[in-house]
Amino acid sequence: MSRERRLGLSWELWVIENLLGGAGVEDVVQTLRSQGIADDEAEQQVRAICDNPQFKGMRTRSGRAAMAEQLVRLRAGLRGPITLDAVSEITRTRFHKEYWRSMRPLVLRARLFKHVPAVRRWSIASFAERFGSVPVEVNVGRDRAQRRSEVEREVEQTTLGEYIASIAESVGNERYLVSRNGLLARPELAALANELTGLPHFVTRPKLPHGASLWIGPKGTYSAPHFDPHNVLLLQIEGRKRVRLVPPDQLAFVENMDGFFAGFDIDDPALAQRGFDPNSALSVTLNPGEGLFVPVAWFHEVTALSPSMTLSIMSFPWDNDFHWLRPLSSSA
């Protein structure tokens, strides 16, 4: 069988179309090989297209347009003026109808979590006492990251007790025990699952290590505006955090996105030139025992106002995987 030694125009267009559509490089190469194109030539040509500056620009623009379309699709569920309600009690039916389905954020007062053992027993000090010798991986070098998507890549091995001691008097964003560090996946902390009972009826009890994650850090930790491809309940265990929210229809945030991170800060004056409405931003300070429901695709910025422990819960009675909502990196 004769083998083609280079891609013709029709094959190049096919490769570009499929890569822009989200196909993986290896899948594209494999298809070319199955059509009789030489193994080395198939991979070389596909890699060359991926490295082409014009293709990179097309991919970024295509990803931005797709993301805008997805966010507008989600925004269609919102009706009327956007406000940040706060409740001390709420039924599962009302929560599902007025907040889950309508994609509206909601502040949940401490009364809703008064029967949750984790809220009553967990603290930074108690974790140091109970699990101080447990080895942990801590996110460090956050201020040195060149890109927001890389802020959690650098890690340091230590014990939970040593880490907690190090943040007692410190202030800043340099060291943070984040969800990616998988603290709740440590077998030594498995007993904590028994303390995640008594949650409101619109939350499903997490089966650790899945469905929940823990964040522990000093005053000054900061998460830049970003969104998650699922709904999240932030439950403040200790300390205070300020959370600022921006709805998904503010498409100015889609420009120059880096993974799930926005390319701009909420107070960036450049946003006004891109159609951003500053009145759309909502803000709340979470106190110990309070929660915040953050709907899928809502951009949120989180700042610790004091040493803080926050439980992030993704377990709900309804499907919570918005797998189609996946942004392309601006560098792709």
Buried (B, 14 or more C-beta within 10 A) or exposed (E): EEEBEEBEEEBBEBBBEBBBEEEEBEEBBBBBBEEEBBEEBBBBBBEEBBEEEEBBEBBBEBBBEBBBEBBEEBBEEBEEEBEBEEBEEBEEEEBBEBBBEEBBBBBBBBEBBEEBEBBBEBBBEEBBEBBBEBEBBBBBBBEEBEEBBBBBEEBEEBBBBBBBEEBEEEEBBBBBBBBBBBBBEBEBBEEBBEBBEBBBEBBBBBEBBEBBBBBBBBBBBBBBBBBBBBBBBBBBBBBBBBBBBBBBBBBBBBBEBBBBBBBBEBEBEEBEEBEBEEEBBBEBEBEBBBBBBBBBBBBBBBBBBEBBBBBBBBBBEEEBEBEEBBBBBBEE
